[in-house]
Every structure is written in structure tokens, then in C-alpha cells.
Amino acid sequence: MYISDWFTFLTSKVGILLSLIGIWIAFSRRAGGPDADTKENVEKWINDKNNRYERIRIVLKDYETSISEIHARNNINLMVGTILIGASFFILTSINLSERSRSVGIYAFASIGLYSIWLFLLYLTSSRLNGLQYSRIRAIEEALTEKLNYDTKKLKYDFGINSYNIKKTRRCGGKRPALWLRIRRAFWDIVLLLLSIAWMLFSLEY
């Protein structure tokens, strides 16, 4: 086995370890509850009788802005991920098995490194930021739901798609999300696992 193959093998093992850590994070992560301070402040704000409708409009604008920021962050993730993930797999597929060289280990390091940088430095941190904003969004949704139901007395209306999604994706009404949702969250970690396994198999080819 070439020295480059040993380096490729070790690099792939690191990639597998990182992917397993990512999968563990995805499976153990829980959706945070509504931010208590935000909910309290929104309730006080919209319960003031002075310009109540204008106050509600401002809250809805804040709600819309928060969702727009999440969408913008996700779009950036998608664009950067398309480039880095594509480059990672392009490096893997560009290696010629019949012409092995000392640079194979560097290719493996670059391939897994590019993917890991995107996954942990951009995707994971963006998910954390999204979680904080979703907590604020859910607080606004609950405050508006309670206000609407109090004003209308008979009408029971759940405001906000995010709170609705959380309720519907809970496992048997518990606190943990359904299995399919946790697998979905771990999708990119699973792809890193497959990429790392492919490099490991490549290093063991000879």
C-alpha cells in the first residue's frame, strides 16, 4: 500500500468520525420552545389598547422579517453547498484508478475537507441560528394565537405554520421529533459518511 493510501485511509476515517458526530447531533437535537421573553413582550405590546391594530401590524412585520432571514440564510447555504459538495465529489470521481500517485491523499483531504467545512462551519451554524429565530417566531405565533382566541371567544385558530409543523412532527405526542424528521436532518451527514467510505474503499483498492 502506498503512503498516500495510508493518508487517504486516515483522512477517510476522520471523515467517518465527523459524519457520525453530525448524525448524533442531528438525532439528539430538539426544537426549542417559544422564547419566553419574546412572548411576554409581544403580549404586552399587542394588549395595549392604544393603536392596537398598528401594534399587531408591527409584530407581523417582525414575524415576516424573521422568516425572510431564515430563507435568505438557507439560500446561501444551498448556493455554497452546491459548489463545495459538487467539488468534493468531482475530486473523487476525477481520480484515475489506473494511475495512482502520491497526490491521492491530498485529493482525499481536499474532498472531505471541503465538505466538512461547509457542513460544520456553515450548515450547522446556520441551523443553530435558524433554531434561535424559530424560537422567536413560535413565541410570536403563540402570543397572536392566544390574542385571537381571546378576542373571538368561540373561534379556536392556531396562528403560524411553524408551530403547526412542530405539533404534527412530534413522536406520539412527545417532545422528540419523529424518526423520519431526524433522518432528514441528518441527510447531509449521511452523505459525508458515504463520501468518506468511498475514499476508504479507494485506499484499500490495492
Protein Blocks (a to p, Z undefined) as FASTA:
>chain_A
ZZklmmmmmmmmmmmmmmmmmmmmmmmpccddddfklmmmmmmmmmpmghklmmmmmmmm
mmmmmmmmmmmmmmmmmmmmmmmmmmmmmmmmmpcfklgcfklmmmmmmmmmmmmmmmmm
mmmmmmmmmmmmmmmmmmmmmmmmmmmmmmnomaccdehjklmmmmmmpghhiabdcfkl
mmmmmmmmmmmmmmmmmmmmmmmmZZ
